[in-house]
Amino acid sequence: MNAIIDFLKTRCSPRPRDLTGPGPSPEEIDTILTIASRVPDHGKLAPWRFIVFEGEARNRGGEVIAKAFTGTRPDATEAEIAAERSRLTLAPLVIAVVSRPQTHPWAPEWEQQMSAAASAMNIVIAATALGYGACWLTGWVAGNREVLDGFGLKPEEKMIGMIYIGKVATPPVDRPRPALSEVVTRF
């Protein structure tokens, strides 16, 4: 096997709370985002974009999340609200991947969303290849319109997920993977 295959066969995601600083440098972030842009893109539409949360922006994003959370959970405790407020501070860098489908005669919306998902996976792979841990999460935040509006998404845009990136403080424990016999059929 070669090094790339070995890398891909053993890659696994750490928990965001197990990520610490320092995060990627500006040059590394540009590398990650360049690699994120190198995905299948039928029609050359670039049907995705990225929102970078680092430094103080993580706290501002957390305020958006906390406000939306209290709107949906008026009975929330202060501890629950604080946990939501600190959601983006779990890692030194968080990149939100946004699907922005466009009307096109032969590139359907679902295919454009898959391109955005491939972009998210490329972020995970690129960050990991650079020596960082990376974890792709969605959760309630990705589907909450108040959060999406607060993050500047247009009504037709969707959040594919948020990728948490940082140095791995505690090595991740790999989860059980399905046996190929359970997920592969041959036609």
C-alpha positions in Angstrom: 0.0 0.0 0.0 1.1 3.6 -0.5 1.0 6.3 2.2 -2.2 7.9 0.9 -4.1 4.6 1.0 -2.8 3.9 4.5 -3.8 7.4 5.6 -7.3 7.0 4.2 -7.8 3.6 5.7 -6.9 4.8 9.2 -8.4 8.3 9.3 -11.0 8.8 12.0 -12.6 11.9 13.6 -11.8 13.1 17.1 -14.5 14.6 19.3 -14.5 18.4 19.1 -13.9 18.7 22.8 -10.6 16.8 22.3 -9.2 19.5 19.9 -6.9 22.2 21.1 -4.7 24.9 19.7 -2.9 26.0 17.9 -5.2 25.8 14.9 -4.1 26.0 11.3 -2.1 29.0 10.1 -3.6 31.4 7.5 -1.6 29.6 4.8 -2.8 26.2 6.0 -6.4 27.4 6.0 -6.0 28.6 2.4 -4.6 25.1 1.5 -7.5 23.4 3.2 -10.0 25.6 1.4 -8.2 25.2 -1.9 -8.5 21.4 -1.5 -12.1 21.8 -0.5 -12.8 23.4 -3.8 -11.3 20.5 -5.8 -14.4 18.3 -5.9 -16.7 17.0 -8.6 -18.7 19.9 -9.8 -21.0 19.1 -12.7 -21.5 22.3 -14.7 -18.6 24.1 -12.9 -21.1 25.9 -10.7 -19.1 26.0 -7.4 -22.4 25.2 -5.6 -20.9 25.7 -2.2 -19.1 28.3 -0.1 -17.4 28.4 3.3 -17.7 30.4 6.5 -14.6 30.5 8.6 -14.9 30.9 12.4 -11.6 31.6 14.1 -10.6 33.9 17.0 -13.3 36.2 18.2 -15.7 35.2 15.4 -16.3 31.9 17.2 -17.7 33.9 20.2 -19.9 36.0 17.9 -21.2 32.9 16.2 -21.8 31.4 19.6 -24.0 34.3 20.5 -26.1 33.6 17.3 -26.4 30.0 18.3 -27.3 30.8 22.0 -30.0 33.3 20.9 -31.6 30.7 18.5 -31.4 28.0 21.2 -33.2 30.1 23.8 -35.9 30.9 21.2 -36.6 27.2 20.7 -36.0 26.2 24.3 -37.4 28.9 26.6 -37.0 26.5 29.6 -33.3 26.0 28.9 -31.0 26.2 31.9 -28.1 28.6 32.1 -25.7 25.7 31.7 -27.4 24.5 28.6 -27.4 28.0 27.1 -23.7 28.4 28.0 -22.9 25.1 26.3 -24.6 26.2 23.1 -22.9 29.6 23.3 -19.5 27.9 23.5 -20.2 25.4 20.7 -17.8 27.1 18.2 -15.0 27.5 20.8 -14.5 23.7 21.1 -11.8 23.9 18.4 -9.6 26.8 17.3 -11.1 26.7 13.8 -14.5 25.9 12.6 -15.5 25.9 8.9 -19.1 25.8 8.0 -19.8 24.4 4.5 -22.8 25.9 2.8 -24.7 24.4 -0.1 -25.8 27.1 -2.6 -27.5 25.3 -5.4 -28.2 27.1 -8.6 -30.8 26.5 -11.3 -29.1 24.5 -14.1 -30.5 22.5 -17.0 -28.5 19.4 -16.3 -27.0 19.7 -12.8 -29.9 18.9 -10.4 -30.0 20.4 -7.0 -29.3 17.1 -5.2 -26.1 16.7 -7.3 -25.0 20.1 -6.3 -25.6 19.3 -2.7 -23.5 16.2 -3.1 -20.7 18.4 -4.4 -20.9 20.5 -1.2 -20.8 17.3 0.9 -17.7 16.2 -1.1 -16.2 19.6 -0.3 -16.8 19.1 3.4 -15.1 15.7 3.3 -12.1 17.2 1.5 -11.8 19.7 4.3 -11.7 16.9 6.8 -9.1 15.0 4.7 -6.9 18.1 4.1 -6.9 19.2 7.7 -6.0 15.7 8.8 -3.2 15.4 6.2 -1.8 18.7 7.7 -1.6 17.1 11.1 -4.8 18.4 12.6 -7.9 16.6 13.9 -11.1 17.3 12.1 -14.7 16.4 12.9 -17.7 17.1 10.7 -20.9 17.8 12.6 -24.4 19.0 11.8 -26.9 18.8 14.6 -29.8 21.2 15.2 -27.7 24.2 14.3 -27.4 23.2 10.7 -31.2 23.3 10.2 -32.2 26.2 12.3 -33.3 29.2 10.2 -32.4 31.8 12.9 -28.8 30.4 13.0 -28.6 30.2 9.3 -29.8 33.8 8.9 -27.4 35.0 11.7 -24.5 33.3 9.8 -25.5 35.1 6.6 -27.0 32.3 4.6 -29.6 33.1 1.9 -33.0 31.5 2.1 -32.1 29.0 -0.7 -28.8 28.0 1.0 -28.3 25.1 3.4 -25.6 24.3 5.9 -24.0 20.9 5.0 -22.2 20.9 8.4 -19.5 22.5 10.5 -15.9 21.1 10.5 -14.1 21.5 13.8 -10.3 21.6 13.3 -7.5 21.7 15.9 -4.6 19.8 17.3 -5.6 16.4 18.8 -5.3 16.5 22.6 -6.6 13.0 23.1 -6.2 10.5 20.2 -9.5 9.4 18.9 -10.7 5.9 19.4 -11.9 4.4 16.1 -15.5 3.3 15.9 -16.6 0.0 14.6 -16.7 0.0 10.8 -19.1 -2.2 8.8 -17.8 -5.4 7.2 -17.7 -5.0 3.4 -20.1 -8.0 3.2 -22.7 -5.9 4.9 -22.5 -2.9 2.6 -21.4 -4.1 -0.8 -23.4 -5.9 -3.4 -22.1 -6.9 -6.8 -24.4 -6.6 -9.8 
